[in-house]
Amino acid sequence: MTTPPRSRHRQPQYLVNASAGASPTRPDTERSAVLDFLEFVWSRRDDVLTLGVQHVWLVALSVALSSTLGVLLGVLSYRRPGARRAVLAVTGAFLTIPSFALFVLLLGLVGLGTTPVVMALTLYGLLPVVRNTITGLLQVDPAVVESALGMGLSRRQRLLRIELPLAWPIVLTGIRVSTVVLVGIAAIGAIVNGPGYGNLIFNGLARVGSPVAADLVLAGTLGVVVVAVLFDAAYTVLGRLTTPKGLR
């Protein structure tokens, strides 16, 4: 007696229905979260762009002030060991002050808004600029300076035409480091109503538990990272344009 051929096993209908209504897998969930975040950013693109422009402007202004003051302090102190140590000690001490504390201290002096943030960022940005200015000027070959002296150049002419141009790559590196540091600290300035991406981050922290809290914090954090990358790329271009090939 021959046995009938076995029919292909078919999944019961209730299992098919159950699998169709199963919860999405982890990759699907992550993909959905990413899409939700992108949709959130796109829906607030005007605010995100405005805060980004404010953040760039805030950091650029602070870097300009700290670079000007830092180069000046470096030029005035690099020839005198005592003055060098004092300037580096004072500017280094600024970095030891917690940013929250410094913002609150300045708040009592100048009030809310952009002013206390710019003042704090200027102080925080001094050390890398001062240190690299002093280092760059001290590394200039004394023989080159003596040759310039023999040509009849004055102290000011030697500084502007010989020493600072030769020290420029090192000085620019200090300004670059200072800028990257300030991009991150600037976000904390929102605690005193300062401009920039810190507003998104603090708004998100204030809404912990709500559906948009994580999106706000993530949007602000990624915005800060993008600003830092843009500044770094700008310094790369600036270095190539302002540094002679022999000094690169």
C-alpha angles and dihedrals in degrees: 000000000000120000117232116251115267115253118232111268111253125200113247114256095240090058091050090052092047094051091047091056095042120127115270119265122255096261089052091050092049091047090051091050091052092049091048090051093049090049089050092052092046092050089054098036094126092055092043092051093046092050089047092055089048091050093050092047092048094051094043092053093047092047091050091053096043092045093051093047093040095052090046092052091047093051092048095048109032095090095051117064094203093051091046093055093046095049093046092047094051096044090045090052090060090064091056092063111096109245093231091054094047093049091051092047092052089045089068091052105042105010131229128332138046099330099072090045093052091047092050094046091049090055093046092050097054103082101062091046096046093045095048093044091054092044093048095048093047091052094057109115108257089215090063091050091048091051090053089049090052089053089060099253115157123234091262093047092050090051096048100037103033117013103039095044090051091046094044098098090056093043091051090052089056091050089049093053091046091052094052090050093049094049089065097040091049089068090064089057089082087081087076094039094268120160128255142057093322088083091065092048096049092043088054092048090050090055099048108159095030121109094249099045096092092042092054094049093045093047091051093046094049089046090057090049092050091050091051091050092049092051091048091051090049091053090050090056092043091052092053092048098046104034119080115237092245091060099046 
